[in-house]
Amino acid sequence: MSMLCTLSRVTPSQIEAMRGDPSVAGQLLHEAQPIAPARPGVFARLLGRVPPPPARLVPWIGAAQQYDLDGQWHILHFLLTGESEGGAFPASFLCGDSEEVGTDLGYGKPRLFTSEQASQIADYLHSIAEPELFARYDAGEIEERGVYWQVAPSEEEQRAQVRDLHETMMQVADFAADTARRGWGLVIEVY
């Protein structure tokens, strides 16, 4: 089973809706998230009187408003903070403290960042050059800290990994910058 991470852009009205009702976050962030009703009793199930799931309150925001980091989120967090968890904002945006919204799908609730925070994230990420990222890539430390990442065996392959990670990081920076320019917020979910 993989631990994945998705960054989602949300409008100010969507932010308010998520703050007001935790079920809204899951509906906004997931195309087909099951919205489970309360478990019906034994007799209701035996008699076939299981109520349908509740209707969606809001539509899914759509793939165009999301950026999937897949399994790269934890190594990026480590390279940005030097920690496997936590750290100081904005470096810790992938795995640190922030306002929680929605329901925990196994690895914590989705976390909300304002437009201003998205701008800070973008500026921070844009400030890190590839050589600096490679200097932070310590294979032994990555394995010792239990970072969710498969370290390549050779230095040449590790440099290739860092090139890919830096490219991804720049895409995330651009995604966050565009989010901030729109005046929208950013939701980060590990699941």
trRosetta pair geometry for C-beta under 8 A, 3 or more apart (Angstrom, degrees):
i j d omega theta_ij theta_ji phi_ij phi_ji
2 70 7.4 -27 158 -176 141 79
2 71 5.6 -86 -164 -75 114 111
3 71 6.7 95 70 -118 65 77
3 73 7.7 -104 121 56 95 118
3 74 6.9 55 91 -36 127 126
3 107 6.0 96 -143 -72 110 158
3 148 5.6 -44 49 -163 126 167
3 190 6.0 11 176 -179 99 102
3 191 7.5 167 -154 85 59 24
4 68 7.0 -21 -180 -162 114 97
4 69 7.4 152 -175 76 66 71
4 70 5.4 -47 -133 -143 93 39
4 71 6.5 -57 -98 -63 61 58
4 73 7.6 104 -177 2 32 128
4 190 7.1 168 86 -152 39 55
4 191 5.9 -26 64 66 87 73
5 68 7.6 136 87 -162 53 53
5 69 4.2 -19 80 61 103 116
5 70 7.1 -31 41 44 70 11
5 71 8.0 127 10 -95 90 18
5 72 7.8 -103 44 64 117 62
5 73 3.4 68 11 -54 151 153
5 94 6.6 16 -163 -158 160 101
5 188 6.7 0 -171 -173 103 90
5 189 6.9 167 -148 87 57 46
5 190 4.9 -22 -95 -98 87 72
5 191 7.8 145 -90 18 38 66
6 29 7.1 136 96 -173 132 107
6 66 5.4 -9 -176 -169 112 114
6 67 7.0 153 -160 77 61 44
6 68 5.2 -27 -105 -103 84 64
6 69 7.0 -163 -84 17 30 79
6 188 7.6 174 87 -148 44 48
6 189 5.4 -9 57 59 87 95
6 191 7.6 -14 11 18 102 110
7 66 6.8 151 81 -158 51 59
7 67 4.5 -9 59 57 104 97
7 69 6.7 70 -14 -26 97 106
7 172 6.7 114 0 -138 159 93
7 175 6.2 103 100 123 137 140
7 176 7.5 -65 176 -70 149 84
7 186 6.0 -17 -169 -168 99 104
7 187 7.3 152 -159 78 48 48
7 188 5.4 -16 -103 -100 73 77
8 28 7.4 129 149 129 150 99
8 29 5.4 -124 -29 -120 168 90
8 61 6.1 111 -170 58 116 150
8 65 6.0 47 -161 128 74 91
8 66 4.8 -19 -100 -102 77 84
8 67 7.9 -164 -71 23 37 65
8 110 8.0 -20 33 -156 122 135
8 186 7.2 142 73 -160 45 53
8 187 4.6 -19 62 60 99 98
8 188 7.8 -177 20 -76 72 32
8 189 7.2 15 0 5 113 109
9 61 7.2 -178 73 164 68 145
9 65 4.4 -112 52 -167 97 91
9 66 7.5 -135 13 -69 74 41
9 175 7.7 -134 -53 175 107 90
9 178 7.8 -58 -89 103 143 94
9 179 4.7 -152 -112 -112 103 102
9 182 7.1 47 -169 56 132 147
9 184 5.0 47 -174 120 94 146
9 185 7.5 142 -159 77 51 43
9 186 6.5 -31 -101 -101 52 62
10 14 4.1 -125 -173 95 97 128
10 15 5.5 127 118 -60 118 75
10 18 7.1 -1 179 -14 160 138
10 28 6.6 46 -113 156 115 145
10 61 6.7 -93 -97 -93 72 151
10 65 7.6 97 -69 163 46 131
10 112 7.7 -57 48 -129 139 99
10 184 6.0 163 76 -179 36 104
10 185 5.0 -28 67 68 93 93
10 186 7.4 167 21 -91 85 14
10 187 5.6 48 -12 -15 127 112
11 14 4.6 96 51 7 76 103
11 15 7.1 -130 97 -8 42 85
11 184 5.5 -60 -99 -118 40 102
11 185 7.8 10 102 22 4 83
12 15 5.5 -50 -149 30 34 116
12 16 6.7 32 155 -16 65 102
12 183 6.9 -27 -39 134 112 97
12 184 7.0 -123 -36 -117 64 53
12 185 7.2 111 -87 -14 49 102
13 16 5.7 -51 -151 36 36 111
13 17 6.4 38 150 -20 65 105
14 17 5.5 -52 -147 36 35 114
14 18 6.4 36 154 -19 66 103
14 24 7.8 -175 -163 151 69 119
14 28 5.8 114 -163 -128 119 150
14 58 7.3 126 -124 -175 89 157
14 61 7.2 43 -131 -88 161 117
14 185 7.9 -145 80 45 97 109
15 18 5.9 -56 -151 36 30 109
15 19 6.4 28 152 -18 64 107
15 101 8.0 -116 -149 -82 61 163
15 112 6.6 114 -137 -157 97 136
15 185 4.9 83 -81 15 129 145
16 19 5.6 -55 -147 37 33 112
16 20 6.2 27 156 -17 65 111
17 20 5.8 -62 -148 40 29 109
17 21 6.5 -36 174 38 66 98
17 24 4.6 -146 140 175 96 161
17 28 7.6 127 92 -53 123 134
17 57 7.7 177 -177 124 123 122
17 58 6.3 89 147 -55 155 149
18 21 7.3 -90 -135 63 21 60
18 22 7.6 45 -171 -117 63 33
18 24 5.0 -137 -92 90 51 111
18 25 4.5 74 -136 -72 108 87
18 28 6.7 -68 -73 16 108 146
18 101 4.3 35 153 -178 118 139
18 102 6.3 -37 -158 -50 106 84
18 112 7.0 156 103 -78 142 137
18 187 7.7 -155 -119 -89 174 140
19 101 6.4 -68 -76 -113 53 114
20 24 7.2 40 68 4 81 145
21 24 4.6 90 83 -18 97 108
21 57 7.0 -27 101 85 151 172
22 25 6.3 -40 -168 15 49 111
22 26 8.0 39 148 -7 68 100
22 101 7.0 -174 -123 -178 67 58
22 102 5.5 132 -166 -126 75 22
22 103 5.8 100 156 -54 110 76
23 26 6.1 -55 -164 37 48 109
23 27 6.5 42 146 -16 74 110
23 35 6.9 68 -167 -138 116 108
23 57 6.8 98 104 8 107 132
23 102 7.9 99 -99 -133 11 65
23 103 7.2 30 -98 -31 49 119
24 27 5.7 -65 -151 42 36 110
24 28 6.0 34 156 -20 72 108
24 57 5.8 -72 -99 80 82 131
24 58 5.6 54 -150 12 89 130
24 102 7.6 -110 72 -92 58 81
25 28 5.9 -58 -146 38 28 108
25 29 5.9 7 165 -5 66 119
25 101 4.7 155 -81 132 142 97
25 102 2.7 -99 82 -78 147 109
25 103 6.9 174 71 7 113 68
25 109 8.0 50 101 -175 162 95
25 110 5.4 -168 173 44 134 137
25 187 7.1 -179 -150 -152 104 154
26 29 6.1 -66 -134 46 25 100
26 30 5.7 -22 -179 22 65 119
26 33 4.8 -139 168 122 98 161
26 35 7.3 147 105 -93 126 84
26 102 5.5 136 -41 -153 73 112
26 103 5.5 -8 -50 30 125 111
26 105 7.9 134 -110 -63 108 112
27 30 7.1 -70 -118 53 16 81
27 33 6.7 -127 -88 58 41 122
27 35 6.9 20 -80 -78 99 125
27 56 5.1 146 -149 -150 129 95
27 57 5.9 136 55 46 169 82
27 58 5.1 122 111 60 123 83
27 59 7.7 -123 154 -158 98 3
27 60 7.0 -118 164 -75 57 59
28 58 5.5 -5 -72 102 82 130
28 59 7.9 59 -112 91 55 39
28 60 6.7 125 -163 -132 26 37
28 61 5.2 41 179 -35 80 101
29 33 7.4 47 80 -30 78 142
29 60 7.5 -61 78 -140 10 77
29 61 6.9 5 -91 12 37 114
29 66 7.7 109 -152 -96 69 126
29 102 7.2 -7 9 -102 137 159
29 110 6.4 -165 -50 -85 165 157
29 187 6.5 -101 -89 102 124 141
29 189 6.2 80 -179 -9 154 154
30 33 3.3 77 94 -36 142 110
30 60 6.5 -93 95 -114 27 109
31 60 4.5 36 -101 -117 53 168
31 63 7.9 -7 -56 -52 127 85
34 53 7.1 -121 -169 -116 74 156
35 53 5.1 120 79 174 87 121
35 54 5.7 -92 128 58 127 86
35 56 6.9 178 -23 -87 153 66
36 39 7.9 -3 165 -64 112 69
36 53 6.9 -67 -111 -120 22 110
37 40 7.5 31 102 -44 116 84
37 51 5.7 -116 140 84 173 107
37 52 7.8 116 -29 109 141 29
37 53 5.5 -155 -28 -119 97 55
37 54 6.1 130 -85 -22 93 85
40 44 3.9 -106 170 91 119 135
40 45 5.5 146 95 -52 112 82
40 49 7.3 -177 -167 96 149 73
40 50 5.0 -143 9 -120 155 73
40 51 6.6 154 -74 13 121 82
41 44 4.9 97 56 8 76 104
41 45 7.1 -144 97 -4 40 88
42 45 5.9 -62 -153 38 30 108
42 46 6.2 27 154 -18 67 110
43 46 5.5 -53 -141 38 34 112
43 47 6.0 18 163 -6 68 112
44 47 6.2 -65 -141 48 25 100
44 49 4.6 -94 -155 78 75 95
44 50 6.0 113 141 -80 100 54
44 51 7.9 -27 176 -16 137 77
45 48 7.7 36 -178 -72 29 27
45 49 7.9 -90 -56 52 20 63
45 50 5.9 44 -102 -69 62 107
56 59 6.7 81 130 -87 140 42
61 65 4.4 -83 143 70 113 141
61 66 6.9 122 88 -44 113 97
62 65 5.4 83 71 13 80 100
62 66 7.5 -166 103 -3 43 99
63 66 5.6 -75 -147 44 40 107
67 171 7.0 172 -154 135 135 102
67 172 6.4 159 126 -106 151 68
67 175 4.6 -25 -39 -126 152 166
69 72 5.1 -116 175 63 86 92
69 73 4.3 92 115 -64 137 89
69 76 7.2 -88 -163 17 134 144
69 94 7.6 -74 78 -130 176 123
69 168 7.0 99 -133 174 80 126
69 172 7.0 26 -87 -84 110 125
70 73 7.6 -177 78 -17 35 90
71 74 7.3 -37 180 19 63 100
71 148 6.5 -121 -166 136 92 107
71 149 7.5 152 148 -96 101 61
72 75 5.9 -66 -161 47 56 104
72 76 5.6 55 147 -24 85 111
72 149 7.9 60 -127 -105 45 104
72 165 6.4 179 -160 -117 120 82
72 168 5.6 -20 131 133 163 168
73 76 5.9 -65 -150 40 26 111
73 77 6.3 30 155 -23 65 106
73 94 5.1 -179 -171 -171 91 129
73 95 7.3 126 150 -49 101 104
73 148 8.0 7 71 75 78 122
73 190 6.5 -162 106 -102 158 103
74 77 5.5 -48 -147 33 34 114
74 78 6.5 34 153 -18 64 103
74 84 7.5 12 -172 -155 101 73
74 94 7.7 -164 -86 133 32 131
74 95 6.9 63 -115 -55 63 147
74 147 5.5 164 138 -170 107 78
74 148 3.8 76 47 49 161 99
74 149 6.1 -150 88 -40 102 95
75 78 5.6 -52 -149 37 35 113
75 79 6.2 32 154 -17 67 107
75 142 7.0 18 -124 -141 92 123
75 147 5.7 93 -93 158 63 127
75 148 7.3 -114 -39 78 74 62
75 149 3.9 82 -68 -82 115 146
75 165 6.5 -91 111 -116 118 137
76 79 5.8 -56 -143 40 31 108
76 80 6.1 26 158 -16 65 111
76 94 6.1 104 93 -24 105 166
76 165 6.2 -177 -84 -164 85 106
76 168 7.1 -107 -79 101 134 119
76 169 6.1 167 -135 -85 120 99
76 172 7.8 84 -173 6 160 160
77 80 5.9 -63 -147 40 27 108
77 81 6.0 -16 169 15 66 116
77 83 7.6 -64 145 80 92 73
77 84 7.7 69 106 -158 113 31
77 85 8.0 17 143 -101 137 30
77 87 7.6 174 -179 17 87 140
77 92 7.0 51 -153 -139 94 53
77 94 4.2 -125 -78 77 102 123
77 95 4.2 32 -139 13 156 122
78 81 6.7 -78 -133 54 21 83
78 82 7.0 54 -175 -112 59 11
78 83 6.8 -139 -122 74 59 30
78 84 6.0 5 -94 -96 102 51
78 142 6.4 104 132 -116 157 81
78 145 6.7 142 -128 93 129 147
78 147 4.7 -21 -48 -113 156 138
78 149 7.5 -106 25 -2 141 140
79 133 5.7 35 172 -154 134 83
79 136 4.8 112 -152 108 75 130
79 137 6.4 -5 -108 -76 113 72
79 165 6.9 92 11 151 164 144
80 87 7.4 130 107 122 89 164
80 91 4.4 177 151 -166 100 86
80 92 7.3 -177 108 -70 116 37
80 94 7.4 116 38 15 142 117
80 128 7.5 -93 -111 -59 81 165
81 86 7.3 173 166 99 154 50
81 87 3.3 -71 -145 -96 135 163
81 88 7.4 159 -129 33 100 61
81 91 4.7 139 -81 134 77 115
81 92 5.2 62 -85 -82 139 78
81 95 7.8 -116 12 63 148 102
81 96 7.6 156 -84 -62 153 117
82 87 7.4 132 49 -106 71 125
82 136 7.1 -109 -80 -153 79 110
83 86 5.5 -59 128 70 151 77
83 87 4.8 -177 36 -61 131 103
83 92 7.6 -5 58 -103 123 106
83 145 7.7 -174 -166 -158 33 143
84 95 8.0 -73 151 124 42 154
84 145 4.4 -178 -53 162 118 110
84 146 6.0 38 -129 69 158 83
84 147 5.6 -140 -114 -81 96 73
85 95 5.7 -109 -131 145 54 117
85 96 7.9 139 173 -90 58 55
86 92 6.0 -28 165 -139 32 142
86 95 7.1 -62 -24 119 25 86
86 96 5.5 82 -143 -117 35 79
86 97 7.3 19 -125 -20 76 89
87 91 5.4 -84 140 96 130 105
87 92 3.5 172 76 -76 95 115
87 95 7.6 62 22 81 108 86
87 96 5.5 -91 57 -87 75 123
88 91 5.9 48 75 39 71 107
88 92 6.0 146 63 -7 20 118
88 96 7.7 -46 81 -134 1 156
89 92 5.6 -76 -76 50 50 95
89 93 6.4 80 -132 -68 80 74
89 96 6.1 -169 -71 103 78 151
89 97 7.8 -87 -47 66 110 76
89 98 7.4 105 -91 -75 132 100
89 117 7.4 -46 -178 -146 133 107
89 120 7.4 47 154 119 98 137
90 93 5.4 1 -173 -42 69 113
90 117 7.2 164 -107 -168 104 75
90 120 4.6 -171 -67 131 140 99
90 121 4.8 -162 -170 -90 126 55
90 123 7.7 96 45 63 163 84
90 124 4.3 -174 83 -10 126 155
91 96 7.9 89 89 -34 62 146
91 124 6.5 -135 -70 170 59 144
92 95 6.3 -91 -170 70 77 61
92 96 2.9 71 138 -47 116 141
92 97 7.5 21 118 22 133 61
93 96 6.4 -36 -73 33 16 111
93 98 7.4 35 -138 -38 63 141
93 113 6.7 6 -147 -71 111 150
93 117 7.7 150 -114 161 118 105
93 121 4.9 32 -53 -112 167 120
93 188 6.7 134 154 -22 84 160
94 188 6.4 -138 -126 -178 46 151
94 190 7.9 85 173 -61 77 115
95 190 7.3 42 -98 -42 83 148
98 111 4.3 90 70 -180 110 116
98 112 6.4 -156 136 63 112 47
98 113 5.9 -36 -168 -75 153 78
98 117 7.5 117 -133 177 131 162
98 188 7.9 73 52 39 142 112
99 111 6.6 128 73 -161 47 68
99 112 4.5 -42 85 59 105 100
99 113 7.9 163 38 -73 95 36
100 108 7.4 -112 -119 172 121 90
100 109 4.0 73 -169 83 113 130
100 110 7.0 124 -157 76 64 46
100 111 5.8 -44 -97 -99 57 66
100 112 7.3 154 -117 7 8 89
101 109 6.6 169 60 155 27 116
101 110 5.5 -43 70 84 79 98
101 111 7.4 133 19 -119 78 17
101 112 4.9 56 -7 -35 122 120
101 187 6.8 -73 56 -124 124 119
102 109 5.4 158 76 -166 77 94
102 110 4.4 34 42 29 136 110
102 187 8.0 75 -7 -163 135 136
102 189 7.7 -27 73 -100 152 122
103 109 6.6 -142 139 -119 7 89
104 107 7.5 -172 -166 53 87 28
104 108 5.8 -76 -126 -165 99 12
104 109 4.8 -65 -71 -66 73 66
105 189 7.3 48 25 -180 125 115
105 191 4.3 -1 92 -126 132 108
106 191 6.1 92 44 -150 104 61
107 190 4.3 -80 104 110 133 103
107 191 6.1 -158 30 -96 109 28
108 111 7.4 1 134 -42 118 103
108 190 6.2 40 50 55 102 105
110 187 5.0 19 168 179 121 109
110 188 6.8 162 -160 78 72 36
110 189 4.0 -33 -104 -85 91 100
111 187 6.9 155 76 -155 39 60
111 188 5.1 -19 60 59 95 89
111 189 7.5 170 17 -76 66 51
112 185 5.9 7 -169 161 92 136
112 186 7.5 143 -159 81 47 49
112 187 5.4 -22 -98 -100 64 79
113 117 3.9 -124 -173 98 97 128
113 118 5.4 130 116 -58 116 73
113 121 6.8 34 161 -25 163 135
113 185 6.0 165 84 -168 51 84
113 186 4.4 -12 60 62 107 96
113 187 7.5 -172 20 -78 73 32
113 188 7.2 38 -8 -8 111 103
114 117 4.7 98 50 9 73 101
114 118 7.0 -126 100 -6 40 87
114 185 5.5 -54 -125 -110 30 98
115 118 5.6 -51 -148 33 32 114
115 119 6.6 36 151 -20 63 102
115 179 7.0 -154 -124 134 68 81
115 180 5.0 120 -175 -133 74 61
115 182 7.6 -136 -122 77 117 64
115 183 5.1 -20 -110 -155 159 38
115 184 6.0 120 -90 62 98 24
115 185 6.0 -80 -49 -77 63 55
116 119 5.7 -52 -155 32 33 114
116 120 6.7 34 148 -18 64 103
116 180 7.3 100 -88 -135 18 108
117 120 5.4 -50 -149 35 38 114
117 121 6.4 43 150 -22 67 101
117 185 8.0 31 52 -140 105 79
117 186 7.2 -124 93 38 98 110
118 121 5.6 -49 -149 33 33 115
118 122 6.4 35 152 -19 64 104
118 176 4.6 -162 -173 -169 82 84
118 177 7.6 -175 143 -73 92 21
118 179 4.5 -96 177 95 154 117
118 180 4.2 -169 96 -63 104 91
118 184 7.5 12 11 88 165 68
118 185 6.7 178 -33 -148 126 37
118 186 4.4 133 -93 -16 112 123
119 122 5.7 -52 -148 36 32 112
119 123 6.4 31 155 -18 65 106
119 176 7.4 -178 -75 146 22 94
119 177 6.9 72 -120 -119 58 56
119 180 3.7 125 -65 -145 82 158
120 123 5.8 -53 -145 37 30 111
120 124 6.3 31 155 -20 64 108
121 124 5.9 -59 -150 37 27 111
121 125 6.3 21 157 -14 65 109
121 173 7.5 -157 130 -117 76 61
121 176 4.6 -102 92 -172 112 158
121 186 7.2 -72 32 46 153 162
122 125 6.0 -59 -145 39 28 106
122 126 6.1 25 159 -18 65 111
122 173 4.8 109 -145 -167 64 69
122 174 7.4 106 -137 -72 109 15
122 176 4.0 -165 -64 96 91 105
122 177 3.7 132 -153 -63 155 78
122 179 8.0 -180 -50 44 126 93
122 180 6.2 -114 5 5 138 135
123 126 5.9 -58 -145 39 27 110
123 127 6.5 31 155 -28 62 108
123 177 8.0 114 -48 -91 57 98
124 127 5.8 -61 -157 27 29 114
124 128 7.4 22 153 -21 62 104
125 128 6.2 -60 -160 25 38 109
125 169 5.4 -160 -163 169 110 92
125 170 7.1 173 145 -96 109 37
125 172 6.1 -128 -149 91 167 97
125 173 3.5 -153 96 -83 125 108
125 176 7.0 111 20 36 137 138
126 170 7.3 80 -103 -126 62 73
126 173 4.8 144 -55 -179 76 147
126 177 7.6 50 -44 -57 130 132
128 132 5.4 -126 -162 83 75 128
128 133 5.9 85 155 -59 113 94
128 166 7.8 -140 115 -130 98 92
128 169 6.9 -54 77 141 122 146
129 132 4.9 95 60 7 76 105
129 133 7.2 -141 99 -6 40 88
129 166 8.0 9 166 -145 34 134
130 133 5.5 -55 -148 35 35 113
130 134 6.4 34 155 -19 68 103
130 162 6.6 115 -167 138 86 102
130 163 6.5 26 -148 -106 133 58
130 166 4.3 6 -103 -114 86 171
131 134 5.6 -53 -147 37 34 111
131 135 6.4 40 152 -25 65 102
132 135 5.6 -49 -150 30 33 115
132 136 6.9 30 151 -16 62 105
133 136 5.8 -60 -158 36 34 110
133 137 6.8 42 145 -35 66 103
133 162 5.5 157 114 -167 106 106
133 165 6.5 -169 162 99 140 113
133 166 5.2 178 41 -82 160 102
133 169 7.2 -170 -98 14 149 159
134 137 5.3 -47 -151 18 41 119
134 158 7.9 110 -143 131 92 94
134 159 6.4 18 -124 -119 132 70
134 162 4.5 87 -88 157 81 168
137 142 7.3 -2 -162 -45 62 131
137 158 6.1 157 138 171 136 111
137 161 7.5 145 -147 90 149 111
137 162 5.3 -95 -40 -81 155 122
138 141 3.8 41 97 21 117 117
138 142 6.3 166 84 -21 60 83
139 142 5.7 -54 -147 32 29 114
139 143 6.5 20 159 -11 64 106
139 151 4.5 114 -141 -170 93 148
139 158 6.5 -80 -67 -107 114 143
140 143 6.1 -62 -152 40 29 104
140 144 6.0 27 154 -19 67 113
141 144 5.5 -55 -137 40 31 112
141 145 6.0 23 164 -14 66 111
142 145 6.4 -63 -146 41 21 103
142 147 4.7 -68 -164 38 73 132
142 149 6.0 -63 178 72 123 124
142 151 5.5 132 86 -69 136 122
143 146 7.7 35 177 -70 33 32
143 147 7.5 -71 -70 35 23 88
143 151 6.1 -71 -53 0 100 137
151 158 6.9 4 -170 -102 83 104
151 161 7.8 -128 -143 23 48 174
152 157 3.3 -141 160 120 142 114
152 158 4.9 -160 60 -66 109 59
152 160 7.2 54 -25 57 172 98
152 161 5.3 -169 -9 -32 123 129
153 157 6.4 42 50 48 60 143
154 157 4.6 92 59 10 84 101
154 158 6.8 -144 98 -7 44 87
155 158 5.3 -53 -145 37 35 115
155 159 6.4 41 153 -23 66 99
156 159 5.8 -49 -152 31 30 112
156 160 6.8 31 147 -17 61 103
157 160 5.4 -50 -151 35 38 114
157 161 6.5 44 147 -23 66 99
158 161 5.4 -46 -150 31 36 115
158 162 6.5 35 151 -17 65 102
159 162 5.7 -53 -149 37 33 110
159 163 6.5 40 149 -24 64 101
160 163 5.5 -47 -149 31 34 115
160 164 6.6 32 153 -15 63 103
161 164 5.8 -59 -155 39 31 109
161 165 6.2 30 150 -19 67 109
162 165 5.3 -52 -141 40 35 113
162 166 6.1 38 157 -22 67 103
163 166 5.9 -54 -147 35 27 109
163 167 6.5 29 153 -19 62 106
164 167 5.7 -54 -150 35 32 113
164 168 6.4 32 152 -17 65 105
165 168 5.6 -53 -149 38 33 112
165 169 6.2 36 151 -23 65 106
166 169 5.4 -51 -146 35 33 116
166 170 6.5 34 154 -20 64 102
167 170 5.9 -54 -151 34 30 109
167 171 6.6 31 149 -18 63 104
168 171 5.6 -55 -153 35 34 113
168 172 6.4 35 150 -19 67 103
169 172 5.6 -51 -149 35 34 112
169 173 6.4 39 149 -22 64 103
170 173 5.3 -47 -146 34 35 116
170 174 6.4 37 153 -18 64 102
171 174 5.7 -51 -148 37 32 111
171 175 6.3 36 150 -22 64 106
172 175 5.4 -53 -147 36 33 115
172 176 6.2 31 154 -17 66 105
173 176 5.8 -56 -147 39 29 108
173 177 6.2 30 153 -20 64 108
174 177 5.6 -52 -143 37 31 113
174 178 6.3 31 156 -18 65 105
175 178 6.0 -55 -149 36 27 109
175 179 6.4 33 149 -23 61 106
176 179 5.4 -51 -149 33 33 117
176 180 6.4 32 153 -18 65 104
176 186 6.1 -6 -122 -80 82 154
177 180 5.8 -54 -150 37 32 110
177 181 6.4 35 151 -23 65 104
178 181 5.6 -49 -146 33 34 114
178 182 6.6 32 155 -18 63 105
179 182 6.0 -63 -159 35 29 109
179 184 5.1 -95 -168 76 74 102
179 185 7.2 -28 169 125 117 9
179 186 5.2 66 146 -70 163 98
180 183 7.5 40 -180 -74 36 26
180 184 7.6 -106 -77 53 20 65
